[in-house]
Amino acid sequence: MSNGKNFVKGVGVGLMVGSAIGMAVATPKKNGKKMVGKALRSVGEVIESLNDAMGW
């Protein structure tokens, strides 16, 4: 079970880092707050679906 939790944590960290890099290279026209909100919702949904898939 510990390996599964570490995996989920790793996926979450990877998604957050990827989102941060995506925001850094995005065009400045986009609303930063809106992008952060969408990124956080996406991370939450991915982690939740991984938890459901692993049966936690």
N, C-alpha and C positions, 0 to 999 in steps of 0.2 A: 504493500500500500504506500509505503514511503516513496518509492520510485515514481508512482503515479502522481503524488502531490508535487514532487520535484519537477516532474514533466510539465504539469499545469502551471507551476510558477515560472518555469522557463519559457513556456509559450506566452504567458502574460507579459513577461519582461521583454521578450522579443517583439511582441506587438506594440508595446509602448515605445520601444526604441525606434522601431520602424515608422510609427506614427510621427514621432518627433523629427526624424530625418525627412519624412515626407512634408511636414509643415515647414521645415527649414528651406526646402528647395521649391516650395510652391510659389506661385505668382503672388505678389503682394495685394492683388485685387480682392482676394478672398477674405472673408471675415474670419479672423483667427479664433474668436470665441466659439463660433459655430463649428469650425473644424475640430476644435478640441472636444467639444461636446459630442460630436459624431464619433470621433475616435474612441472616446471613453465608453460610449454606448456599445460600439463594435467590440471592444475588448471584453466588456462585461458579457455580451451575448456569446462570444466565442468560448470564454471560460465556463459559462453556464452550460453550454451544449457539450463541452468536453466532460464536465462533471456528470452530466446526465448519461453520456455515452459510457463512462467508466463505472457508473452505478454508485456514485457518492451521494 
